[in-house]
Amino acid sequence: MRNVLITGTPRSGTTLLCSLLNKVPDVVALHEPMNVWEFPTCKSADAVADVIERFCGETRASLHEHGYALSKHVAGKVPDNVAADQVNQRGTRLRHTEHGKVFVEKPLSKEFDLAIKHPVAFTALLETLSQRFECYAIIRNPLATLASWNSLAWLNVKNGHAPIGEKLDADLQRDLAAEPDAIERQLQILEWFYKRFRAFLPDRSLVKYEDLIASQGHELARFFPAASQLKESLSSKNVNKFYDRPLMLDLGERLLRRSGVIWDYYSKSDVEKLMAEVNSAPVAPATT
């Protein structure tokens, strides 16, 4: 039985990836179903892996016997985006997920593929988890990633913190505690993700958000062959009406001044092209 762990930089398309996998025959993908704050109480990363394996077994049993699993969801379904396309009176985008039962109506074989995503916690433990499970990560143009982080007031990483990552990785906690600037902390967090992907995942285990969108979803066939039948109507959100454009351009300039692991996955020209799109895109009317 195939248990797959999904990670990636926050707001890179991890939730979209799970939503697409749930359209593939004999695959169930769950959106942050576990209480990851129990992980730090385990005596080792291997003990956490044991907890994950037990959770997978319990989830499989629940799906076969009762037809449901526990997951974050919207109206009983794993969504393609946890940020709603509405804003409150302060202009802040709303979050619309809850945790509970997700009923799976499609037929499942005895050995169906089960995928679970927890971007920050799984990345912090990737050295061990990648030896025990199939692990895949999704990444996105770093400028679009940072812009999305800054569009969501409820996202911890907007303030330059990744609480469960800091709890599981003392080096990350120390580095962020020493940096007073929130944007600089965001950049450090982004680099932390990329460094761990570089160290513990082969390139073939990563998918780019841009490739997933352009392929209408069947890029996932590299990991799940039945996904070759996907033909979803997907559009890139790299230039999004909710993103602060002056801030996005400033973030782009700060990115371009940096060196290091980010450019192992994207080129500076990728960021420059996105900045040019931001400059040329029409301004959408405000949403209320």
Secondary structure, 3 states (H helix, E strand, C coil): CCEEEEEECCCCCHHHHHHHHCCCCCEEEEECCCCHHHHHHCCCHHHHHHHHHHHHHHHHHHHHHHCEEEEEEECCECCCCCEEEEECCCCCEEECCEEEEEECCCCCCCCCEEEEECHHHHHHCHHHHHHHCEEEEEECCHHHHHHHHCCCCCCHHHHCCCHHHHHHCHHHHHHHHCCCCHHHHHHHHHHHHHHHHHHHCCHHHEEEHHHHHHCCCHHHHHCCHHHHHCCCCCCCCCCCCCCCHHHHHHHHHHHHCCCCHHHHCCCHHHHHHHHHHHHHCCCCCCCC
